[in-house]
Amino acid sequence: MIHKLKIRLVALYTVTASAILVLVLFGACYINIVQIKNNSLDDYKELRETLVNKLQSENIVAQSWLSQLEAANHLIIHIEDNGTPFLFKGSWKSSTPRAIMINRAKKAALAEGIDTSARSFYSDNYQSSLFHLRGNHREAAYASMNLISVKGGVKSLTLVQFHPDVKKQIILLLFLYLFIYLAGCLALFLVSLFYVGKALEPVVKSQKRQNEFIAAASHDLRSPLAVIQANASSLLIEENNNKQFVPKIMDECSRMSKLIGDMLILASSDAKTWTIQKSPIDTETYLIDLYDTFLTYCKKKEHNLYLDFPREALPQILVDKDRLTQVISILIDNALSYSPAQTTITLRPYLKKSVFYLEIEDHGIGITKEQKEHIFDRFYRADLSRSDKSHFGLGLSVAKELIELQEGQIKLKDSFEGGSTFIIELPA
């Protein structure tokens, strides 16, 4: 299920991002093509302006200069002085003969009313529109007719420029953008794969945690059910002596009730449906009452309970009193289970930087560094060799959830003289 979801998300993100990328690249490609054409046109106009100025300012134009200008810019330059062509035959051979392109430019100019033979009508410089011509092989070219008034009459400049490089540049540009697009799609796929994997990690962990939770819960529920079933069967067989089986059934029912209650707390916490009823409590009074409640229980377990009050007064705290009592009960019970008899369990409250702390310190077997990393995991038992059936490995998980629901934290450290100390932190 998670694998299919991952594939779908990667495909969705890749396709969506690729569609956006192709639109961006299409826009950029279009702008670049327009820019290439504009640059080509600007170059043509600049060359035309250079020639016009040259013809207007100088009576004699060197053929070597015209040859270099033509060859370097794929130009056809045709100059007439009062209808008489210059003795310049060009410096390169175009795919369409020069004479044909010059005649086509003159015909286009004639359509605008520009006739080089009617030179007496042009007393000022005159410039035709820009013509877009085609050669015999469909090659594109710019052309224009320019009349330049000089002292001796009129010079005409027919200027044609082929621009085959523009098409080549556009094709190269299209291939470049295609390569960028394909590389971008691959990069988007890899990035989507990485980030979707990262985004789904909590889901994968949650599913794994849920499966482990169900497996562990099923295992722990099977044991008391087996005992209940066995004793119920014995009740049917031993009709006259059946009282001995009832306490066992009641004990196992009690164990199941506790386990189901803890599971419901964790499930409600996961579903965010658990509600906390906070109210202000007097910390000192609450802890004294709590001490009196657990003192007899601890003595019954052959342990001492000590309440270590600080010198300064303790503040009121805003908590769910019943849930806080449940957490402390879990921690005290945990300390009793993992501490040898005749040792002391200490409750140590204090205030530090507007935070209320309550330490539950024992001097038992302690918890190793490796165990500390999993001590709050559900169904985790630090000592698997213990045969105590009253613990399912949910207590500390429940305690952590209940404290965090009250905007607090629960931490663990080693006790000074061996053992473990759980620390409850709550806002004061």
N, C-alpha and C positions, 0 to 999 in steps of 0.2 A: 504493500500500500504506500509506504513512504517512498519507495523507489519509483513507483509510477508517478507519484506527486512531484518528485524531484525532476523527472523527465519532462513532465508537463510544464512545470514552472520555468525550467531552462529553455524549453522550446518557445514558450510565451514571451519571456524576456528577450530572447535572441531575435525572434521575428519582429517584435515591436521595436526594439532598438535598431534593427537593421532597416526597417521601414523608415524610421526617422533619419537614419544615416543616409539612405539613398536620396531622400528629399533634400537634405543639406548638401550632399555632394552634387546633385543635379543643379541646384541653385548656384553653387560655386562654379561648376563647369560652365553653365550658361553665362555667368558674369565674366569668366575668363575668356570665353569665345568672343563675346561682344568686345571685350577689352583688346583682344588680339586684332580684331577687325578695325577697331577704332585707331589702334596704334599704327596699323598699316595705312589707313587713310590719312592720319596725321603726318606720317612720313612722306606720303605722296604730296600733300599740300606744301610741306616744308621744302621739298625738292623743286616743286613748281615755283614757289616764291623765290628760291635761290636763282633759278634760271631767268625768271622775269627780271629780277634786279640786275643780273649780269648783263642781259641783252639791253636793258635800258641805260645802263651806266657805261658800257663799253661798246665801241664800234666793232672791235675785232674780238672774237672768242676763240681761244685756242682749241684745236680739234683734239689734242691730247687730253685736255681737261674734260671735254665732252665724252671722250672714249672711256675714261676712268669712271665718270659719273654713270654712264650707261651700263657698263659691265658690272659695276658694284651693286646696282639697284634694279637690274632687269628692266631698263628703260628703253623706249624708242623715242629719240629726240629728232624732230623735224622742224627746221627753221627756214623761213622764207623772208627775203628782204624785198618788199614791194613786189611780191609774187614770184620772185626768183629764188629757187631753193639753194641753200648753202651746199657747198661741195663736201658734205659729210655723209658718208654711207653707212655709218654705224660701226660699232666695235664688237658686236656679237650677233650670232644667228639665232633668231627666235624660231619657235616651232611653227608659227604662222608668219609668212613673209612680211617684212616691214611695210612694204608698199600697201599691202591689203589692210593692215591695221591703221595706217595713216589715212587711207581713203575712207574707212569706216568712221574714223573720228571726224573727218571733214564732213561726211554726210550727216552725222549726228549734230554737228555745229550748224550746218546749213538749215537743218530743221528748226533751229532756233533763230534763223535769220542772220547768221554770221557767215559772210562770204569774203574770203581773203582777196578775191579779185576786185571787190568794191572798196578799195583801200581809202578812196577820197572821203568816204563817209565817216571814217573813224578818226576823229581829232584827239581823242583821249584813249587811255588804256581801256581794254575791254576783256572781260573774262567770261567764258561760257560756264554753263552748269557742269557738274561732274558727271561724266558718262560711264556707265558700266557696260563694257564691251565683252564679247566672247570671240576667241580665235577659232580657227578651223577645227581644232581638237577640243573645243569647249573650255579652253583655259580662260580664266577670268582675268580681267584687266581694268584698271582705271584709265580714263582719258579725259582730256579737256583741250579747248582751243583758246589761246590767249593772243590778243592783238595789242602790240606795244607801240605807242606813238613815239617816233624819233624825229630828228631834224630832217632827215632825208625822206621821210614818208612813214611807212608802217612796217614793222616786223611782226610776223606771225610765228607763234610757237605751238606746235602740235606735240603734246606730251602724252605718251602711253606708258603705263607701267603694269607689267605682269606681276601677279603675286601668288605664285604656286606654293611658296613656303607657308602661306596662311593655312591652306588645307592640310599640309603635312603637320604643322604645329597643332592644329585642331585634332587630327587623328592621334598624334602622340599624347595630347592632353587627355583624350577619351580613354586611351589605354592606361594612362597613369591613374586616372580616377577609378577605372575599373579595378586596377590592382589595389588601390587604397580601400575600395569598397569590400573586396574579397578579404583583404587582410583585416579590415575592421570587423567584418562578420565573424571571422575566426577568433579575433581578440574578444569580441562581445560574447561569443559562445563560451570561451574559456573563463572569462570574468564572471559570466552568469553561472557557470558550473561551480566556480569557487564560492561565490557569495550565496547562491541558493543552498549549497552544502552547509555553509556557515549558518545561514538563517534557519535551516532545518535541524541543526544540531540539538537545540533545546527540545524539539518535537521528538527526535530520535531518542534522546535521553529520557524524556517523559514517558514515551511508549515502553522503553526498556524497563524503566522504573515501575511502570504500571504492571507489566508482565511479571516482573520479580515480586511485586506486591501481591498480585493475585496468586502466584505459585506458592509464596510463603504463607499467605493467609489460608489457602486451601490445605496446606500441610498442617498448620497449627490447628485448624478447625477439625481436621480429620481425627486427630488424637483424642480430644475429649468426646467426640461423637462415638468413637470406637469403644471408649470406656463406658459411656452411657448405654450403648447397645448391648455390651457384654453384661453389664449389671441388670439391665432390663430383662435380658434372656434368663439370667439367674433367678430373677423374681418369679418368672413363670415356672421354673423348675423347683425352687425351694419355696413352696407355698407356706410352710409352717415357720420357716426361719428366714424371713425376707427383710427384716429391719436392718441387717448389717449392710445391705446394698444401697439403701436410700441415701445415707450420708455421702457415699461416693458419687451418686448421681447428682446430688445437690452441689457438691464441690465442683464437679465438671461443668454443670450449668452456670455456676458462678464464674468459672474461668472463661467460658464462652461469652458470657454477658460482658465481662471486662474487655475481652478481645474485640468483640463487635463494637462496644462503645468507643474504644480507641480508634478502630478503623473508621467509624462514622465521623469522629473529630477530624481525622486526616483527610477524609473524602470531602467534608464540608470546607476545610481549609483550601484544598486544591480547587474546588468549584467556586471559591470566593463567596459562599453563602453563609458562612459562620458569622454570627453577630456577637459583639462584645458589649456587655452592659457595664460601663464604667461609672464609678462613683468615688468621691474622695474618702480616704480612710486615714485614721490616725495610726501611723506606722508603729509606734511603740506599743500601744494598746493591742493592736492586731498581732504583733509578734509574741507578746506575752501570752495572749489567748492561744496562739498556735503552739507555743512551747508547752503549755499545760495540756493541750490536746495530744501531742505526740510523746510526751515524757513517759507515760504509762506504757505506750506501745513499744518504745525503745527499751525500757527496762525489761519488758516481757521477752524481748529479743536478746537480752543480756548485753545491752549497750548503754552508754551514758550519753545524755543530750545536754549540751551547754549553750546558753544564749549569751553572746559576748557583745553587750551594748557599748557604743562609743561614749566618750565624755560629753560631746556636744549633743544637743537635742536633734532628733530626726524630724524631717519635714513630713507633711501630708503628701500622699501620692494619689493620682487618679488612675484607678485600675478596676478590673473586674475581680472582686474579692474572691469569689468562688473559684474562678479559673486560676488565680494566683495560688490559692491554697492547693489546688490540684497539682500545680507544677511543683510546689515545695514538697508535697506528699510523694510525688514521683522521685524527686531527688533524694529525699530522706530514705525512702524505701530502697533506692538503688545503693545508697551508702551502707545501709544495714546488710544488704545481700552480699556486698563485696568487701566487707570488713570483718576481721576476726572478732570474737566475743570479747567483752570487757574493754573495748576501745571507745573513744569519745567522738561523737559527731557534734560539730560546732556550727551554730548559726551566727554569722557575723554581719550585721547591718552597718552601713556607714554612708556618709554623703561626701561627694567629691565633684566639684565643678558642676553643680546643678543636676547631678545624676545620682540616683539612689542605687546603691549596690547591696546585694545580699549574697553572702558566700555560704555555701554548704560544704563544709570541710570534713573529710574522713581520713582515716589512716589505715586504709585497706591495702589491697594488692596493687593498686595503681593502674594506670593505663599507659601502654607503650605509645611511641610516636606514630607507628603505623596504625594502631587502633584509634588514635585521636582523629585521624582523617575520616573515619567512617562511623564514629561513635553516635552521631545523630541520624545515621541512615536507618531507614525502616527495616525492621526484622533483623537488625545487626546485633549479634551477641559477642561481647569481647571475649568471654570465656565459654567456648562451646562444650567444654568437658563437664560443665555444671549440670546437674540433673534437676534443678529447681524448675518446676512446671509453672510457677506463678508468673514467670517473665517470658514474654513473647518477643522482646526486642523492639517494642513500639513505644515504651514509656518515654525515652529521651526524645524521640521524634515528636511525640505529642507535646512534651514540655517545650520544645523549641518552637513549634507552631503556635502554641498558646501565648508564649511570651512575645513572639514577633507580631501577632495580631494586636498586641497592646503597645506596639511601637517600641518594643524593647529588644534586648539581645540576651542570649545565654552563651557563656563561654566556659572554657575548661582550662585549668592549669594544674600543675603538680603541687601537692601539699608540701609544706616545709620539711616535715619529718616523715615523708613517705605517704603515699595515698593520692587521692584526687580531690580537687576543689572545684565545684561548679559555681559560676558567678552569674547572678541575674542582674541585669542592668535595666533600669526603668527611669523615664524622665521624672524629675522631682517637681 
